[in-house]
Amino acid sequence: MPRLESVAAVTFDVGGTLIEPSPSVGHVYAEIAAEFGLRNLDPGQLNRQFAAAWKARRQFDYSRGAWSEIVAQTFAGLSPVAPNAACFDAIYEGFGRAARWRIYPDVLPAFEQMHAMGLQLGVVSNWDERLRPLLDELKLSRWFRAVIISHEVGQAKPAPQIFRRATEWLKVNGDRTLHVGDSWSEDVVGARDAGLWAVLLDRRAVEAGPGRIRSLADLE
């Protein structure tokens, strides 16, 4: 990975990199489900089933229908009846609001440092139509010169095209752009295939290593 001073732009994944559900996916699902009569659901069990459904996803296109299937799998066997359409709508819309998310504490200090260094910042994210309003509500949009979303461009990570779209918007060559994300296959492999530098953000790692950081502060 190059020194930060040698790059001109840094792009970021969003979920798991800049923000995370608050207090967790399971807590949000349980809270909203209770409003629709599905009470006393265990957030821990919901978290585990969501993680399993997310890991098993194939050709996920980030559409509303794809998210509906993930939600159904998350609740499967944990409630007498499945969440109805209104419950899913409330969950889907809820995750489009800032109140359901938390910005990691290392994000804004890192942005401030990079801005002071004159770096261009951008987003490359597999997401849907909720992301732009969410970034606005979280007051993160002001940091980004380019926001590239799979839903809008018709390409999803790890496709090289989505990363190249970002460098085009930023007007920076790939070999002077660093991408940071929490998925090895989507972020690191995809960005490198597109000619960018890339680093894996692994917040659970015991220590940093080659091509791997534990915090955005490690980018220094």
ChimeraX attribute file (.defattr): number of C-alpha atoms within 10 A of each C-alpha:
attribute: neighborCount
match mode: 1-to-1
recipient: residues
	/A:1	11
	/A:2	15
	/A:3	9
	/A:4	17
	/A:5	11
	/A:6	11
	/A:7	18
	/A:8	21
	/A:9	25
	/A:10	25
	/A:11	28
	/A:12	21
	/A:13	25
	/A:14	20
	/A:15	16
	/A:16	16
	/A:17	21
	/A:18	21
	/A:19	18
	/A:20	16
	/A:21	18
	/A:22	16
	/A:23	13
	/A:24	17
	/A:25	22
	/A:26	23
	/A:27	20
	/A:28	21
	/A:29	26
	/A:30	22
	/A:31	17
	/A:32	18
	/A:33	24
	/A:34	14
	/A:35	11
	/A:36	14
	/A:37	11
	/A:38	18
	/A:39	13
	/A:40	12
	/A:41	18
	/A:42	13
	/A:43	18
	/A:44	14
	/A:45	15
	/A:46	24
	/A:47	20
	/A:48	14
	/A:49	21
	/A:50	21
	/A:51	15
	/A:52	14
	/A:53	17
	/A:54	16
	/A:55	9
	/A:56	10
	/A:57	12
	/A:58	8
	/A:59	7
	/A:60	14
	/A:61	18
	/A:62	16
	/A:63	12
	/A:64	13
	/A:65	11
	/A:66	13
	/A:67	17
	/A:68	18
	/A:69	13
	/A:70	20
	/A:71	22
	/A:72	16
	/A:73	18
	/A:74	23
	/A:75	23
	/A:76	15
	/A:77	11
	/A:78	16
	/A:79	13
	/A:80	9
	/A:81	11
	/A:82	18
	/A:83	21
	/A:84	11
	/A:85	10
	/A:86	11
	/A:87	19
	/A:88	22
	/A:89	13
	/A:90	16
	/A:91	22
	/A:92	17
	/A:93	11
	/A:94	17
	/A:95	19
	/A:96	20
	/A:97	17
	/A:98	19
	/A:99	14
	/A:100	16
	/A:101	21
	/A:102	15
	/A:103	19
	/A:104	14
	/A:105	12
	/A:106	13
	/A:107	16
	/A:108	15
	/A:109	12
	/A:110	17
	/A:111	20
	/A:112	12
	/A:113	13
	/A:114	21
	/A:115	13
	/A:116	9
	/A:117	12
	/A:118	12
	/A:119	17
	/A:120	21
	/A:121	24
	/A:122	23
	/A:123	23
	/A:124	26
	/A:125	24
	/A:126	23
	/A:127	20
	/A:128	16
	/A:129	15
	/A:130	15
	/A:131	19
	/A:132	17
	/A:133	14
	/A:134	18
	/A:135	20
	/A:136	13
	/A:137	14
	/A:138	17
	/A:139	11
	/A:140	16
	/A:141	17
	/A:142	10
	/A:143	17
	/A:144	17
	/A:145	15
	/A:146	20
	/A:147	20
	/A:148	25
	/A:149	23
	/A:150	19
	/A:151	18
	/A:152	12
	/A:153	11
	/A:154	10
	/A:155	18
	/A:156	25
	/A:157	22
	/A:158	21
	/A:159	17
	/A:160	19
	/A:161	18
	/A:162	23
	/A:163	29
	/A:164	20
	/A:165	18
	/A:166	25
	/A:167	24
	/A:168	12
	/A:169	13
	/A:170	21
	/A:171	13
	/A:172	17
	/A:173	16
	/A:174	22
	/A:175	17
	/A:176	17
	/A:177	27
	/A:178	26
	/A:179	25
	/A:180	27
	/A:181	27
	/A:182	23
	/A:183	19
	/A:184	17
	/A:185	13
	/A:186	18
	/A:187	26
	/A:188	26
	/A:189	20
	/A:190	23
	/A:191	31
	/A:192	19
	/A:193	16
	/A:194	20
	/A:195	17
	/A:196	23
	/A:197	22
	/A:198	26
	/A:199	24
	/A:200	24
	/A:201	26
	/A:202	20
	/A:203	16
	/A:204	9
	/A:205	12
	/A:206	9
	/A:207	10
	/A:208	15
	/A:209	10
	/A:210	8
	/A:211	14
	/A:212	23
	/A:213	23
	/A:214	18
	/A:215	20
	/A:216	21
	/A:217	13
	/A:218	12
	/A:219	17
	/A:220	10
